[in-house]
Amino acid sequence: LFAPCSFGDFIMKQATKKSSAGTTQPRKQDELTSTDGKPTDPYGLLGLLGVIRMTDPDRSMLALGSDLTTLGLDLNTADSIYSTFISPWSDTQTLPGLNVEPGYYLPACYRNVQATPPAHQRMRTFSDEILFYVFYCMPKDIAQEAAAQELYARNWRYHKELGLWLTKESDENGRPVQAFRRTSPNALDRGVYVFFDPTTWQKIKKEWTLSWDAIEERPQPSQQALPVSTQQQQSSSINSASNRVMM
């Protein structure tokens, strides 16, 4: 008959036999462990012995897991556990215990922050390039109409046939040399104009014979005051011209 022994003692004996194989004398116990009591070979049977004896709680949690009975679970119930088990890190397993507002401090400056106005109300602060981006990339949007109005105020005009914005020749500071208005009763006017090309995203200066009938007129103030829904129903000419460019 064999004398009863624990599984840990069995591993200790097997590790001792394995280490002494091929030698005339068995290794001593102090040669198998370091000065702090940990095995010199943590990946052998002696390393597994510490996990079985649960000497290191963190390591035992990863290798062996946790006893579910210590978490307050009723394992004898026939119902689903997820309906009553909130979290293993919660002191209570009831729903009211989960709705606890954590303590926090809100600085006073957070209460004085004002909401940023919508983009269509800040068109005057944008550069020409941003206005062109809004116009060409946001069709049938109120921001497109606002960008067109601001470009018109900056002496830009929309060519309905070319689908491009153009303005009079500007100085070194980017300001137009003269206002963009019809100065003669003739239908054609030749001069130097600056075009914005959306395909290359550049302003191109060239001499051009302009047909005033191809220039988009600015909407009347009464039309600008209409609600947004009414403006969309009337399909403003600027939006329709932009749609042709995008197509």
HELIX and SHEET records of a PDB file:
HELIX    1   1 PHE A    7  SER A   20  1                                  14    
HELIX    2   2 GLN A   29  LEU A   32  1                                   4    
HELIX    3   3 LEU A   45  ILE A   52  1                                   8    
HELIX    4   4 PRO A   57  LEU A   64  1                                   8    
HELIX    5   5 LEU A   68  LEU A   71  5                                   4    
HELIX    6   6 ILE A   81  SER A   83  5                                   3    
HELIX    7   7 LEU A   95  LEU A   98  1                                   4    
HELIX    8   8 ALA A  108  ARG A  111  1                                   4    
HELIX    9   9 ALA A  119  GLN A  121  5                                   3    
HELIX   10  10 MET A  123  THR A  125  5                                   3    
HELIX   11  11 ASP A  128  CYS A  137  1                                  10    
HELIX   12  12 ILE A  142  ALA A  153  1                                  12    
HELIX   13  13 TRP A  212  ALA A  214  5                                   3    
HELIX   14  14 PRO A  221  GLN A  224  1                                   4    
HELIX   15  15 VAL A  228  GLN A  234  1                                   7    
HELIX   16  16 SER A  237  MET A  246  1                                  10    
SHEET    1   A 4 TRP A 156  HIS A 159  0                                        
SHEET    2   A 4 LEU A 164  LYS A 168 -1                                        
SHEET    3   A 4 LEU A 188  ASP A 197 -1                                        
SHEET    4   A 4 GLN A 202  SER A 211 -1                                        
END                                                                             
